[in-house]
Amino acid sequence: MRFWALLLLSFPSLLHATDTVAVLPLFNADESHASNLDWIGESVAETIHDALSSAGMLVLAREDREEVFRRLSIRPEVVLTRATVMRIGENLDAGRVIYGDYKVDGADLGATSLKSNIRLSVRSIDLKKLREGQVLEQSGPLENFTQMQTTIAWMALHELDPDRTPPKDQFLRDHPPVRIDASESYIRGLMSVNPEQRIKLFTQAAKLDEHFSQPNFQLGRIFFLRKDYKTAAQSLEKVTKNDSHFEEASFLLGICRYQQGDFESAAAQFRTVLADLPLNEVYNDLGAALSRRNDAAAGENFTRALEGDDSDPDYWFNLGYFLWKQGKFSEAAEKFRAVLDRSPEDQEATAMLGRCIKMDGPHAGDPRTEGRERIKTAFEDSAWRQLQAELKKKK
């Protein structure tokens, strides 16, 4: 079990003391429920989610919320009562729920334009204290929607954690307005279940506003999962530091560079992540990149990953493989035995143990033993962020 998760389970008071936030899509307060505006409520929720996540708060994933909506048979865009909001929050095991509504003038007549007035109204409920926060509102022409939702996101962050919220002017500078058509394309991409349609919409959003970071992350992740590392890297390298997905994007970009054989660039990306998130998988992959360059620092990073989670056979394998390459056959054999204790069917570990016993070291050009480092592709930062959030609260 990874270290951060083990620590949280060992001290359950930390787990329950930390407020997890669920952000629900705003519903359309107009009775017409115009379908061409259905993306607006999702967009505000996504913007608030990103703002809170970037500030280090624990925010439940959009997929978790969608699953609870399905389980409770709640349709998107339905008007949510306070009781329903609380029920959703309880099913998500959230400490706080953010929800609200929006209304666009003229929507009932099908006469909306960028000059139409839009009102955004957001509120939160503290489910532990059963206390509702103040109503946060913004209104203005629809053409200013993205700036208004960013302002709402700042207001929500300030209400939840005023001591760690940057000044409003600074926050707005760090999160400049996005073209409204780019924002719509991006949100419709998130809402789509068709993979090719998602790619089309995210690509369109990125082209409409070249400074819009989020669609580049989504595109990068899609192509990464398809193992199209070259195309994935082209999108991931455009993700900006103010994006809540920046660390994950850097991690995935590091793996892309690794798969492309650019181990120096891969190591640089993994170090960028480690500056903020000391995760086992990142130490492991940094070790793999350094190992491919025969850098002695690889062993230290493999050791850090193993210390964080000694139940993972891959961490034992990588350290054993690195020691084997150094000719430390006895120490390497010990690591490979540990792999087999945890994964008895691991044939590669069995073969490497045999080589250690025979003191058979590396042979240049042997595909059976060159480049056998095992990398991790899953980025799991939630337990670490949860622990850090609680430690910050106690300061």
C-alpha positions as CSV (number, residue, x, y, z in Angstrom):
1,M,0.0,0.0,0.0
2,R,1.3,3.5,-0.9
3,F,2.7,5.5,2.0
4,W,0.2,8.4,1.9
5,A,-2.9,6.2,1.8
6,L,-1.5,4.0,4.6
7,L,-0.9,7.1,6.7
8,L,-4.5,8.3,6.2
9,L,-5.9,4.9,7.1
10,S,-3.6,4.7,10.2
11,F,-5.0,8.0,11.4
12,P,-8.7,8.1,10.4
13,S,-9.2,11.4,12.1
14,L,-7.1,13.0,9.3
15,L,-9.4,11.3,6.7
16,H,-12.6,12.6,8.2
17,A,-11.3,16.0,9.3
18,T,-10.4,17.0,5.7
19,D,-13.3,18.6,3.8
20,T,-13.9,17.0,0.4
21,V,-15.8,19.3,-1.9
22,A,-18.3,18.2,-4.5
23,V,-19.1,20.8,-7.2
24,L,-22.4,20.2,-9.0
25,P,-23.4,21.7,-12.4
26,L,-25.6,24.7,-12.2
27,F,-29.1,24.1,-13.3
28,N,-31.1,26.4,-15.7
29,A,-33.5,28.4,-13.6
30,D,-35.6,29.2,-16.7
31,E,-38.5,26.9,-17.2
32,S,-37.7,26.6,-20.9
33,H,-34.5,24.7,-20.2
34,A,-33.1,25.7,-23.7
35,S,-30.9,22.8,-24.8
36,N,-28.4,25.1,-26.5
37,L,-27.5,26.5,-23.1
38,D,-27.0,23.1,-21.3
39,W,-23.2,23.5,-21.4
40,I,-23.3,26.7,-19.2
41,G,-24.0,25.0,-15.9
42,E,-21.3,22.4,-16.6
43,S,-18.8,25.2,-17.5
44,V,-19.3,27.0,-14.2
45,A,-18.9,23.8,-12.2
46,E,-15.7,22.9,-14.1
47,T,-14.2,26.4,-13.6
48,I,-14.9,26.2,-9.8
49,H,-13.5,22.7,-9.7
50,D,-10.3,23.8,-11.4
51,A,-9.9,26.8,-9.1
52,L,-10.3,24.8,-5.9
53,S,-8.1,22.0,-7.2
54,S,-5.3,24.4,-8.2
55,A,-5.4,25.8,-4.6
56,G,-4.8,22.4,-3.2
57,M,-8.4,21.7,-2.1
58,L,-9.8,18.2,-2.4
59,V,-12.4,18.2,-5.1
60,L,-14.3,15.1,-6.2
61,A,-13.9,14.2,-9.9
62,R,-16.5,14.9,-12.4
63,E,-16.8,11.2,-13.1
64,D,-17.7,10.5,-9.4
65,R,-20.5,13.0,-9.5
66,E,-21.9,11.6,-12.8
67,E,-21.9,8.1,-11.3
68,V,-23.9,9.3,-8.3
69,F,-26.3,11.2,-10.6
70,R,-26.9,7.9,-12.4
71,R,-27.2,5.9,-9.3
72,L,-29.8,8.3,-7.9
73,S,-31.6,8.6,-11.3
74,I,-31.0,12.4,-11.3
75,R,-31.1,13.9,-14.8
76,P,-28.7,16.6,-15.9
77,E,-30.2,20.1,-15.9
78,V,-32.9,19.1,-13.4
79,V,-33.8,21.7,-10.8
80,L,-32.1,20.6,-7.6
81,T,-33.8,21.1,-4.2
82,R,-31.7,21.6,-1.1
83,A,-32.7,18.1,0.1
84,T,-31.5,16.6,-3.2
85,V,-28.2,18.5,-3.1
86,M,-27.6,17.2,0.4
87,R,-28.5,13.6,-0.7
88,I,-26.0,13.9,-3.5
89,G,-23.3,15.2,-1.2
90,E,-23.9,12.4,1.3
91,N,-23.6,9.7,-1.5
92,L,-20.4,11.3,-2.6
93,D,-19.1,11.3,1.0
94,A,-18.4,15.0,0.6
95,G,-18.0,17.5,3.5
96,R,-19.2,20.4,1.4
97,V,-21.3,20.7,-1.7
98,I,-21.3,23.7,-4.1
99,Y,-24.3,24.1,-6.4
100,G,-26.5,26.8,-8.0
101,D,-28.4,28.0,-11.0
102,Y,-28.2,30.3,-14.0
103,K,-30.7,32.2,-16.1
104,V,-30.3,33.8,-19.5
105,D,-32.7,36.5,-20.6
106,G,-34.7,35.7,-23.6
107,A,-34.0,31.9,-23.5
108,D,-37.7,31.2,-23.1
109,L,-38.3,32.9,-26.4
110,G,-35.3,31.5,-28.2
111,A,-33.9,35.0,-28.6
112,T,-30.5,34.8,-26.9
113,S,-27.4,36.5,-28.2
114,L,-24.0,37.5,-26.8
115,K,-25.7,40.7,-25.6
116,S,-28.3,38.8,-23.6
117,N,-27.9,39.1,-19.9
118,I,-26.9,36.1,-17.8
119,R,-27.1,35.7,-14.1
120,L,-25.1,33.2,-12.2
121,S,-26.0,32.2,-8.6
122,V,-23.8,29.8,-6.6
123,R,-24.1,28.7,-2.9
124,S,-22.5,26.0,-0.8
125,I,-23.7,23.7,2.0
126,D,-21.4,22.5,4.8
127,L,-22.8,19.0,5.4
128,K,-21.1,18.5,8.7
129,K,-22.4,21.7,10.3
130,L,-25.6,21.7,8.2
131,R,-24.9,25.3,7.4
132,E,-25.4,27.1,4.1
133,G,-23.0,29.7,2.8
134,Q,-23.8,33.1,1.3
135,V,-25.2,33.4,-2.2
136,L,-22.4,34.3,-4.7
137,E,-23.7,36.1,-7.7
138,Q,-22.5,37.6,-11.0
139,S,-24.5,39.0,-13.9
140,G,-23.8,40.7,-17.1
141,P,-23.8,40.2,-20.9
142,L,-23.3,36.6,-22.1
143,E,-20.2,37.7,-24.0
144,N,-18.5,38.2,-20.6
145,F,-19.6,34.8,-19.3
146,T,-16.1,33.3,-19.0
147,Q,-14.8,36.2,-16.9
148,M,-17.9,36.1,-14.8
149,Q,-17.5,32.4,-14.0
150,T,-13.9,32.9,-13.1
151,T,-14.9,35.6,-10.7
152,I,-17.5,33.2,-9.2
153,A,-14.8,30.6,-8.8
154,W,-12.6,33.2,-7.0
155,M,-15.5,34.0,-4.7
156,A,-16.1,30.4,-3.9
157,L,-12.5,29.8,-3.1
158,H,-12.4,32.9,-0.9
159,E,-15.4,31.7,1.0
160,L,-14.0,28.3,1.6
161,D,-10.4,29.3,2.4
162,P,-9.9,33.1,2.6
163,D,-6.5,32.9,4.2
164,R,-5.0,31.1,1.2
165,T,-6.9,32.8,-1.6
166,P,-4.8,35.1,-3.8
167,P,-6.0,38.7,-4.4
168,K,-8.9,38.9,-6.8
169,D,-6.9,40.9,-9.4
170,Q,-4.0,38.4,-9.3
171,F,-6.4,35.5,-9.7
172,L,-8.1,37.0,-12.7
173,R,-4.7,37.8,-14.3
174,D,-3.6,34.2,-13.8
175,H,-6.9,33.0,-15.3
176,P,-7.6,35.3,-18.3
177,P,-11.0,35.1,-20.0
178,V,-11.5,32.4,-22.7
179,R,-13.4,32.9,-25.8
180,I,-17.0,31.8,-25.2
181,D,-17.1,29.6,-28.3
182,A,-13.9,27.9,-27.2
183,S,-15.4,27.4,-23.7
184,E,-18.6,25.9,-25.2
185,S,-16.6,23.5,-27.4
186,Y,-14.5,22.4,-24.5
187,I,-17.4,21.7,-22.2
188,R,-19.4,19.9,-24.9
189,G,-16.3,17.8,-25.4
190,L,-16.4,16.8,-21.7
191,M,-20.1,16.0,-21.9
192,S,-19.7,13.9,-25.0
193,V,-19.5,10.1,-24.7
194,N,-18.2,9.7,-28.3
195,P,-14.4,9.5,-28.3
196,E,-14.0,11.0,-31.8
197,Q,-16.5,13.7,-31.1
198,R,-14.5,14.6,-28.0
199,I,-11.3,14.9,-30.0
200,K,-13.1,17.1,-32.5
201,L,-14.5,19.4,-29.9
202,F,-11.3,19.6,-27.8
203,T,-9.3,20.4,-30.9
204,Q,-11.8,23.0,-31.9
205,A,-11.6,24.6,-28.5
206,A,-7.8,24.7,-28.5
207,K,-7.7,26.3,-32.0
208,L,-10.4,28.9,-31.1
209,D,-8.3,30.2,-28.2
210,E,-4.6,29.3,-28.2
211,H,-4.2,30.3,-24.6
212,F,-6.9,27.9,-23.4
213,S,-4.9,25.2,-21.6
214,Q,-7.6,22.7,-20.5
215,P,-8.5,21.2,-24.0
216,N,-4.8,20.5,-24.6
217,F,-4.7,18.4,-21.4
218,Q,-7.7,16.4,-22.5
219,L,-6.3,15.9,-26.0
220,G,-3.0,14.9,-24.5
221,R,-4.6,12.3,-22.2
222,I,-6.7,10.8,-25.0
223,F,-3.7,10.3,-27.3
224,F,-1.6,9.1,-24.4
225,L,-4.1,6.4,-23.6
226,R,-3.9,5.4,-27.3
227,K,-0.1,5.2,-26.9
228,D,0.3,7.9,-29.6
229,Y,3.0,9.5,-27.6
230,K,4.2,12.0,-30.2
231,T,0.7,13.5,-30.7
232,A,0.0,13.4,-27.0
233,A,3.2,15.3,-26.3
234,Q,2.3,18.0,-28.7
235,S,-0.8,18.8,-26.6
236,L,0.6,18.1,-23.2
237,E,3.5,20.6,-23.6
238,K,0.9,23.4,-24.0
239,V,-0.7,22.8,-20.6
240,T,0.1,25.9,-18.4
241,K,1.2,26.0,-14.8
242,N,-2.0,27.6,-13.7
243,D,-4.0,24.7,-15.0
244,S,-5.1,22.3,-12.2
245,H,-3.9,19.4,-14.4
246,F,-0.4,20.8,-14.8
247,E,1.4,18.2,-12.6
248,E,-0.4,15.3,-14.3
249,A,0.3,16.8,-17.7
250,S,4.0,17.0,-16.8
251,F,3.9,13.4,-15.6
252,L,2.3,12.1,-18.8
253,L,4.6,14.3,-20.9
254,G,7.6,12.8,-19.1
255,I,6.3,9.3,-20.1
256,C,5.9,10.4,-23.7
257,R,9.5,11.7,-23.8
258,Y,10.6,8.4,-22.2
259,Q,8.8,6.4,-24.8
260,Q,10.3,8.5,-27.5
261,G,13.8,7.8,-26.1
262,D,14.4,11.3,-24.9
263,F,15.4,10.3,-21.3
264,E,16.9,13.7,-20.4
265,S,13.7,15.5,-21.2
266,A,11.7,12.8,-19.4
267,A,13.8,13.2,-16.3
268,A,13.3,17.0,-16.4
269,Q,9.5,16.6,-16.5
270,F,9.5,14.1,-13.6
271,R,11.6,16.5,-11.5
272,T,9.1,19.3,-12.3
273,V,6.3,17.1,-10.8
274,L,8.4,16.1,-7.7
275,A,9.0,19.7,-6.9
276,D,5.3,19.8,-5.8
277,L,4.2,16.2,-5.5
278,P,6.6,13.5,-4.0
279,L,4.7,10.6,-5.4
280,N,6.0,7.0,-5.6
281,E,5.2,6.6,-9.3
282,V,7.1,9.8,-10.1
283,Y,10.2,8.8,-8.2
284,N,10.0,5.4,-10.0
285,D,9.7,6.9,-13.5
286,L,12.5,9.4,-12.8
287,G,14.6,6.5,-11.7
288,A,13.8,4.6,-14.9
289,A,14.8,7.6,-17.1
290,L,18.1,8.0,-15.2
291,S,18.7,4.3,-15.4
292,R,18.4,4.4,-19.1
293,R,21.2,7.0,-19.1
294,N,23.2,4.9,-16.6
295,D,23.0,7.7,-14.1
296,A,23.9,6.5,-10.6
297,A,21.1,8.7,-9.1
298,A,18.6,6.2,-10.5
299,G,19.1,3.9,-7.5
300,E,18.2,6.7,-5.0
301,N,14.9,7.3,-6.8
302,F,14.0,3.7,-7.1
303,T,14.7,3.4,-3.4
304,R,12.4,6.4,-2.6
305,A,9.6,4.7,-4.6
306,L,10.1,1.4,-2.8
307,E,10.1,3.1,0.6
308,G,6.8,4.7,-0.3
309,D,5.2,1.4,-1.3
310,D,7.0,-1.8,-0.6
311,S,4.0,-3.9,-1.7
312,D,4.5,-3.0,-5.4
313,P,6.6,-5.7,-7.2
314,D,7.6,-3.3,-9.9
315,Y,9.5,-1.1,-7.5
316,W,11.5,-4.1,-6.2
317,F,12.2,-5.2,-9.8
318,N,13.5,-1.8,-10.9
319,L,15.9,-1.5,-8.0
320,G,17.0,-5.1,-8.5
321,Y,17.5,-4.5,-12.2
322,F,19.6,-1.3,-11.5
323,L,21.8,-3.2,-9.0
324,W,22.2,-6.0,-11.5
325,K,23.4,-3.6,-14.1
326,Q,26.0,-2.4,-11.6
327,G,27.2,-6.0,-11.1
328,K,25.9,-6.1,-7.5
329,F,24.4,-9.6,-8.0
330,S,23.8,-10.6,-4.4
331,E,21.9,-7.4,-3.6
332,A,20.0,-7.6,-6.9
333,A,19.0,-11.2,-6.2
334,E,17.5,-10.2,-2.9
335,K,15.3,-7.6,-4.7
336,F,14.2,-10.1,-7.4
337,R,13.3,-12.6,-4.7
338,A,11.1,-9.9,-3.1
339,V,9.4,-9.5,-6.5
340,L,8.6,-13.2,-6.6
341,D,7.3,-13.1,-3.1
342,R,4.7,-10.6,-4.3
343,S,4.2,-11.9,-7.8
344,P,5.2,-15.6,-8.1
345,E,4.3,-15.7,-11.8
346,D,6.7,-13.0,-12.8
347,Q,8.8,-14.8,-15.4
348,E,11.1,-11.9,-16.1
349,A,12.0,-11.6,-12.4
350,T,12.6,-15.3,-12.4
351,A,15.0,-15.0,-15.3
352,M,16.8,-12.1,-13.8
353,L,17.2,-13.9,-10.5
354,G,18.8,-16.8,-12.4
355,R,21.3,-14.3,-14.0
356,C,22.1,-13.0,-10.6
357,I,22.8,-16.5,-9.2
358,K,25.0,-17.2,-12.2
359,M,26.7,-13.7,-11.9
360,D,25.8,-13.2,-15.5
361,G,25.9,-9.4,-16.1
362,P,24.7,-7.2,-18.9
363,H,25.6,-8.0,-22.5
364,A,25.5,-5.0,-25.0
365,G,22.7,-5.4,-27.5
366,D,20.9,-8.2,-25.7
367,P,17.1,-7.3,-26.1
368,R,16.3,-9.6,-23.3
369,T,18.1,-7.5,-20.7
370,E,18.4,-4.0,-22.1
371,G,15.9,-1.3,-21.2
372,R,13.8,-3.5,-18.9
373,E,12.9,-0.7,-16.5
374,R,9.2,-0.7,-15.5
375,I,7.4,2.6,-15.6
376,K,4.2,3.6,-14.0
377,T,1.5,5.4,-16.0
378,A,-1.2,6.0,-13.3
379,F,-1.0,9.4,-11.6
380,E,-2.5,9.0,-8.1
381,D,-2.2,12.2,-6.1
382,S,-5.4,12.3,-4.2
383,A,-4.2,10.7,-0.9
384,W,-1.1,12.9,-0.8
385,R,-3.2,16.1,-1.5
386,Q,-5.7,15.0,1.2
387,L,-3.0,14.6,3.8
388,Q,-1.4,18.0,2.9
389,A,-4.8,19.7,3.0
390,E,-5.3,18.5,6.6
391,L,-1.8,19.4,7.7
392,K,-2.3,22.9,6.4
393,K,-5.6,23.2,8.3
394,K,-3.8,22.3,11.6
395,K,-1.1,25.0,11.2
